[in-house]
Amino acid sequence: MEPIVYTIKDVAELLQCSESSVNNLRERGILREVKGLPGVRFNKKEVEALVGIVDEYSPLQYRKLEKERNELLQENEKLKMSIRKITSDLLVMVEGELKL
């Protein structure tokens, strides 16, 4: 399972800088540490946003979106079929009126 917080060492490796540089970022308020945890920890999403890594969706959210997409594609196909049928019925009606 992926961690939801990073240590100073993790952030230093990710940013390819020294641990003292990470501490400088923390002291300047660029990185906020997560309170209530042992040691110094940083929120994963906040660190990744700073680096430019954007992972908008969790795996669960991604699966939900994928399921919703598939449902919408099925609904779209049903609607297309309905439109084809209505169009066909209208053409038959118009042809009948033109023959009169």
N, CA and C atoms as an extended XYZ file, in Angstrom:
300
Properties=species:S:1:pos:R:3:atomname:S:1:resname:S:1:resid:I:1 pbc="F F F"
N         0.841       -1.182        0.000 N   MET     1
C         0.000        0.000        0.000 CA  MET     1
C         0.887        1.247        0.000 C   MET     1
N         0.503        2.222       -0.797 N   GLU     2
C         1.269        3.458       -0.893 CA  GLU     2
C         1.088        4.302        0.354 C   GLU     2
N         2.168        4.950        0.784 N   PRO     3
C         2.049        5.822        1.957 CA  PRO     3
C         1.226        7.064        1.627 C   PRO     3
N         0.556        7.612        2.630 N   ILE     4
C        -0.201        8.848        2.415 CA  ILE     4
C         0.565       10.055        2.949 C   ILE     4
N         1.694        9.781        3.600 N   VAL     5
C         2.565       10.852        4.069 CA  VAL     5
C         4.000       10.536        3.675 C   VAL     5
N         4.808       11.568        3.578 N   TYR     6
C         6.226       11.415        3.268 CA  TYR     6
C         7.067       11.893        4.449 C   TYR     6
N         8.207       11.257        4.623 N   THR     7
C         9.185       11.716        5.608 CA  THR     7
C        10.080       12.760        4.943 C   THR     7
N        10.922       13.384        5.753 N   ILE     8
C        11.880       14.349        5.197 CA  ILE     8
C        12.761       13.661        4.164 C   ILE     8
N        13.199       12.445        4.482 N   LYS     9
C        14.056       11.695        3.554 CA  LYS     9
C        13.330       11.412        2.238 C   LYS     9
N        12.047       11.001        2.335 N   ASP    10
C        11.252       10.725        1.127 CA  ASP    10
C        11.166       11.964        0.236 C   ASP    10
N        10.880       13.107        0.871 N   VAL    11
C        10.726       14.352        0.113 CA  VAL    11
C        12.061       14.746       -0.519 C   VAL    11
N        13.139       14.584        0.231 N   ALA    12
C        14.468       14.915       -0.299 CA  ALA    12
C        14.779       14.070       -1.531 C   ALA    12
N        14.452       12.787       -1.482 N   GLU    13
C        14.685       11.908       -2.634 CA  GLU    13
C        13.817       12.319       -3.810 C   GLU    13
N        12.558       12.640       -3.534 N   LEU    14
C        11.631       13.027       -4.597 CA  LEU    14
C        12.068       14.336       -5.262 C   LEU    14
N        12.499       15.281       -4.444 N   LEU    15
C        12.932       16.582       -4.972 CA  LEU    15
C        14.382       16.585       -5.426 C   LEU    15
N        15.082       15.489       -5.142 N   GLN    16
C        16.506       15.360       -5.457 CA  GLN    16
C        17.300       16.519       -4.838 C   GLN    16
N        17.097       16.659       -3.528 N   CYS    17
C        17.804       17.704       -2.788 CA  CYS    17
C        18.201       17.146       -1.419 C   CYS    17
N        18.836       17.952       -0.621 N   SER    18
C        19.259       17.505        0.706 CA  SER    18
C        18.093       17.595        1.690 C   SER    18
N        18.230       16.881        2.803 N   GLU    19
C        17.213       16.932        3.843 CA  GLU    19
C        17.150       18.321        4.463 C   GLU    19
N        18.294       19.025        4.518 N   SER    20
C        18.278       20.383        5.061 CA  SER    20
C        17.490       21.329        4.150 C   SER    20
N        17.509       21.058        2.846 N   SER    21
C        16.706       21.870        1.920 CA  SER    21
C        15.221       21.649        2.172 C   SER    21
N        14.848       20.413        2.470 N   VAL    22
C        13.454       20.110        2.786 CA  VAL    22
C        13.061       20.841        4.071 C   VAL    22
N        13.947       20.831        5.060 N   ASN    23
C        13.669       21.550        6.303 CA  ASN    23
C        13.522       23.042        6.044 C   ASN    23
N        14.327       23.579        5.132 N   ASN    24
C        14.194       24.998        4.765 CA  ASN    24
C        12.820       25.279        4.149 C   ASN    24
N        12.351       24.382        3.292 N   LEU    25
C        11.021       24.538        2.693 CA  LEU    25
C         9.943       24.519        3.780 C   LEU    25
N        10.134       23.655        4.757 N   ARG    26
C         9.179       23.565        5.874 CA  ARG    26
C         9.205       24.845        6.696 C   ARG    26
N        10.384       25.331        7.014 N   GLU    27
C        10.515       26.543        7.829 CA  GLU    27
C         9.965       27.773        7.112 C   GLU    27
N        10.075       27.802        5.794 N   ARG    28
C         9.553       28.928        5.006 CA  ARG    28
C         8.053       28.798        4.748 C   ARG    28
N         7.454       27.680        5.150 N   GLY    29
C         6.015       27.493        4.984 CA  GLY    29
C         5.605       26.976        3.626 C   GLY    29
N         6.564       26.601        2.804 N   ILE    30
C         6.250       26.058        1.485 CA  ILE    30
C         5.698       24.645        1.619 C   ILE    30
N         6.271       23.896        2.545 N   LEU    31
C         5.759       22.564        2.887 CA  LEU    31
C         5.263       22.609        4.328 C   LEU    31
N         4.044       22.145        4.533 N   ARG    32
C         3.504       22.107        5.887 CA  ARG    32
C         3.573       20.681        6.412 C   ARG    32
N         4.066       20.544        7.620 N   GLU    33
C         4.147       19.199        8.182 CA  GLU    33
C         2.803       18.802        8.765 C   GLU    33
N         2.545       17.510        8.741 N   VAL    34
C         1.310       16.967        9.294 CA  VAL    34
C         1.505       16.832       10.798 C   VAL    34
N         0.628       17.452       11.552 N   LYS    35
C         0.731       17.408       13.015 CA  LYS    35
C         0.088       16.127       13.542 C   LYS    35
N         0.556       15.697       14.709 N   GLY    36
C        -0.043       14.541       15.373 CA  GLY    36
C         0.573       13.212       14.996 C   GLY    36
N         1.594       13.231       14.159 N   LEU    37
C         2.278       12.003       13.775 CA  LEU    37
C         3.700       12.043       14.322 C   LEU    37
N         4.276       10.887       14.597 N   PRO    38
C         5.656       10.888       15.099 CA  PRO    38
C         6.626       11.366       14.029 C   PRO    38
N         7.610       12.136       14.444 N   GLY    39
C         8.586       12.657       13.488 CA  GLY    39
C         7.968       13.732       12.621 C   GLY    39
N         8.681       14.106       11.599 N   VAL    40
C         8.186       15.118       10.663 CA  VAL    40
C         7.628       14.392        9.443 C   VAL    40
N         6.362       14.648        9.154 N   ARG    41
C         5.691       14.012        8.014 CA  ARG    41
C         5.005       15.093        7.191 C   ARG    41
N         4.950       14.840        5.877 N   PHE    42
C         4.313       15.773        4.960 CA  PHE    42
C         3.215       15.057        4.197 C   PHE    42
N         2.136       15.774        3.903 N   ASN    43
C         1.022       15.231        3.137 CA  ASN    43
C         1.494       14.895        1.726 C   ASN    43
N         1.240       13.671        1.305 N   LYS    44
C         1.706       13.189       -0.002 CA  LYS    44
C         1.196       14.055       -1.151 C   LYS    44
N        -0.099       14.365       -1.136 N   LYS    45
C        -0.675       15.145       -2.238 CA  LYS    45
C        -0.074       16.544       -2.301 C   LYS    45
N         0.184       17.124       -1.138 N   GLU    46
C         0.775       18.461       -1.108 CA  GLU    46
C         2.193       18.442       -1.681 C   GLU    46
N         2.963       17.431       -1.303 N   VAL    47
C         4.337       17.317       -1.812 CA  VAL    47
C         4.310       17.084       -3.322 C   VAL    47
N         3.463       16.185       -3.765 N   GLU    48
C         3.399       15.873       -5.198 CA  GLU    48
C         2.893       17.058       -6.006 C   GLU    48
N         2.007       17.855       -5.428 N   ALA    49
C         1.541       19.059       -6.120 CA  ALA    49
C         2.688       20.048       -6.269 C   ALA    49
N         3.528       20.140       -5.247 N   LEU    50
C         4.690       21.024       -5.308 CA  LEU    50
C         5.644       20.588       -6.419 C   LEU    50
N         5.790       19.279       -6.576 N   VAL    51
C         6.689       18.727       -7.582 CA  VAL    51
C         6.056       18.790       -8.982 C   VAL    51
N         4.735       18.848       -9.013 N   GLY    52
C         4.046       18.878      -10.299 CA  GLY    52
C         3.447       17.545      -10.681 C   GLY    52
N         3.440       16.609       -9.741 N   ILE    53
C         2.802       15.315       -9.980 CA  ILE    53
C         1.341       15.463       -9.602 C   ILE    53
N         0.466       15.299      -10.575 N   VAL    54
C        -0.956       15.434      -10.294 CA  VAL    54
C        -1.618       14.089      -10.533 C   VAL    54
N        -2.063       13.497       -9.467 N   ASP    55
C        -2.812       12.241       -9.546 CA  ASP    55
C        -4.178       12.529       -8.952 C   ASP    55
N        -5.076       12.947       -9.830 N   GLU    56
C        -6.343       13.467       -9.376 CA  GLU    56
C        -7.243       12.407       -8.761 C   GLU    56
N        -7.100       11.180       -9.197 N   TYR    57
C        -8.037       10.150       -8.770 CA  TYR    57
C        -7.322        8.986       -8.102 C   TYR    57
N        -7.960        8.468       -7.062 N   SER    58
C        -7.469        7.255       -6.423 CA  SER    58
C        -7.902        6.080       -7.303 C   SER    58
N        -7.344        4.880       -7.082 N   PRO    59
C        -7.773        3.723       -7.877 CA  PRO    59
C        -9.283        3.462       -7.770 C   PRO    59
N        -9.839        3.651       -6.573 N   LEU    60
C       -11.281        3.446       -6.385 CA  LEU    60
C       -12.068        4.484       -7.185 C   LEU    60
N       -11.664        5.744       -7.117 N   GLN    61
C       -12.341        6.790       -7.875 CA  GLN    61
C       -12.226        6.533       -9.377 C   GLN    61
N       -11.055        6.045       -9.798 N   TYR    62
C       -10.849        5.752      -11.213 CA  TYR    62
C       -11.792        4.642      -11.675 C   TYR    62
N       -11.934        3.593      -10.860 N   ARG    63
C       -12.847        2.496      -11.227 CA  ARG    63
C       -14.285        2.995      -11.303 C   ARG    63
N       -14.674        3.872      -10.373 N   LYS    64
C       -16.030        4.431      -10.406 CA  LYS    64
C       -16.240        5.245      -11.676 C   LYS    64
N       -15.241        6.042      -12.036 N   LEU    65
C       -15.346        6.832      -13.262 CA  LEU    65
C       -15.424        5.943      -14.497 C   LEU    65
N       -14.646        4.884      -14.486 N   GLU    66
C       -14.655        3.957      -15.618 CA  GLU    66
C       -16.026        3.285      -15.746 C   GLU    66
N       -16.603        2.886      -14.612 N   LYS    67
C       -17.934        2.263      -14.616 CA  LYS    67
C       -18.978        3.259      -15.122 C   LYS    67
N       -18.909        4.496      -14.624 N   GLU    68
C       -19.847        5.530      -15.058 CA  GLU    68
C       -19.706        5.790      -16.554 C   GLU    68
N       -18.471        5.809      -17.046 N   ARG    69
C       -18.224        6.012      -18.476 CA  ARG    69
C       -18.874        4.909      -19.301 C   ARG    69
N       -18.695        3.659      -18.872 N   ASN    70
C       -19.288        2.531      -19.598 CA  ASN    70
C       -20.808        2.604      -19.590 C   ASN    70
N       -21.383        2.989      -18.446 N   GLU    71
C       -22.837        3.133      -18.369 CA  GLU    71
C       -23.324        4.234      -19.313 C   GLU    71
N       -22.579        5.335      -19.369 N   LEU    72
C       -22.953        6.429      -20.263 CA  LEU    72
C       -22.826        6.028      -21.732 C   LEU    72
N       -21.803        5.232      -22.056 N   LEU    73
C       -21.666        4.755      -23.431 CA  LEU    73
C       -22.847        3.869      -23.817 C   LEU    73
N       -23.279        2.996      -22.896 N   GLN    74
C       -24.443        2.144      -23.168 CA  GLN    74
C       -25.710        2.989      -23.343 C   GLN    74
N       -25.875        3.972      -22.470 N   GLU    75
C       -27.041        4.851      -22.578 CA  GLU    75
C       -27.009        5.617      -23.903 C   GLU    75
N       -25.828        6.051      -24.296 N   ASN    76
C       -25.666        6.770      -25.556 CA  ASN    76
C       -26.092        5.899      -26.737 C   ASN    76
N       -25.691        4.631      -26.718 N   GLU    77
C       -26.078        3.718      -27.809 CA  GLU    77
C       -27.591        3.523      -27.837 C   GLU    77
N       -28.219        3.400      -26.673 N   LYS    78
C       -29.682        3.256      -26.620 CA  LYS    78
C       -30.367        4.494      -27.181 C   LYS    78
N       -29.851        5.657      -26.832 N   LEU    79
C       -30.430        6.903      -27.338 CA  LEU    79
C       -30.259        7.009      -28.859 C   LEU    79
N       -29.125        6.596      -29.364 N   LYS    80
C       -28.905        6.616      -30.810 CA  LYS    80
C       -29.925        5.719      -31.511 C   LYS    80
N       -30.144        4.548      -30.943 N   MET    81
C       -31.114        3.627      -31.536 CA  MET    81
C       -32.517        4.235      -31.509 C   MET    81
N       -32.867        4.893      -30.421 N   SER    82
C       -34.178        5.544      -30.312 CA  SER    82
C       -34.321        6.638      -31.366 C   SER    82
N       -33.286        7.418      -31.533 N   ILE    83
C       -33.318        8.496      -32.529 CA  ILE    83
C       -33.455        7.916      -33.931 C   ILE    83
N       -32.748        6.831      -34.223 N   ARG    84
C       -32.855        6.180      -35.541 CA  ARG    84
C       -34.278        5.693      -35.788 C   ARG    84
N       -34.878        5.094      -34.766 N   LYS    85
C       -36.232        4.574      -34.917 CA  LYS    85
C       -37.223        5.711      -35.134 C   LYS    85
N       -37.106        6.767      -34.346 N   ILE    86
C       -38.011        7.917      -34.490 CA  ILE    86
C       -37.839        8.541      -35.868 C   ILE    86
N       -36.597        8.691      -36.307 N   THR    87
C       -36.330        9.262      -37.626 CA  THR    87
C       -36.930        8.387      -38.717 C   THR    87
N       -36.774        7.091      -38.589 N   SER    88
C       -37.331        6.156      -39.564 CA  SER    88
C       -38.853        6.244      -39.595 C   SER    88
N       -39.460        6.287      -38.403 N   ASP    89
C       -40.924        6.392      -38.331 CA  ASP    89
C       -41.411        7.696      -38.957 C   ASP    89
N       -40.700        8.782      -38.721 N   LEU    90
C       -41.077       10.076      -39.308 CA  LEU    90
C       -40.970       10.038      -40.827 C   LEU    90
N       -39.916        9.402      -41.332 N   LEU    91
C       -39.764        9.293      -42.783 CA  LEU    91
C       -40.912        8.503      -43.398 C   LEU    91
N       -41.339        7.459      -42.728 N   VAL    92
C       -42.467        6.649      -43.228 CA  VAL    92
C       -43.729        7.498      -43.243 C   VAL    92
N       -43.920        8.294      -42.193 N   MET    93
C       -45.116        9.148      -42.116 CA  MET    93
C       -45.078       10.213      -43.210 C   MET    93
N       -43.935       10.827      -43.429 N   VAL    94
C       -43.803       11.871      -44.444 CA  VAL    94
C       -44.001       11.287      -45.838 C   VAL    94
N       -43.484       10.107      -46.092 N   GLU    95
C       -43.670        9.440      -47.382 CA  GLU    95
C       -45.134        9.179      -47.616 C   GLU    95
N       -45.833        8.728      -46.580 N   GLY    96
C       -47.272        8.457      -46.701 CA  GLY    96
C       -48.047        9.708      -47.031 C   GLY    96
N       -47.678       10.828      -46.432 N   GLU    97
C       -48.377       12.086      -46.709 CA  GLU    97
C       -48.062       12.594      -48.126 C   GLU    97
N       -46.839       12.365      -48.568 N   LEU    98
C       -46.472       12.818      -49.912 CA  LEU    98
C       -47.209       12.041      -51.004 C   LEU    98
N       -47.565       10.801      -50.757 N   LYS    99
C       -48.272        9.969      -51.734 CA  LYS    99
C       -49.733       10.375      -51.864 C   LYS    99
N       -50.256       11.083      -50.874 N   LEU   100
C       -51.670       11.479      -50.937 CA  LEU   100
C       -51.903       12.542      -51.925 C   LEU   100
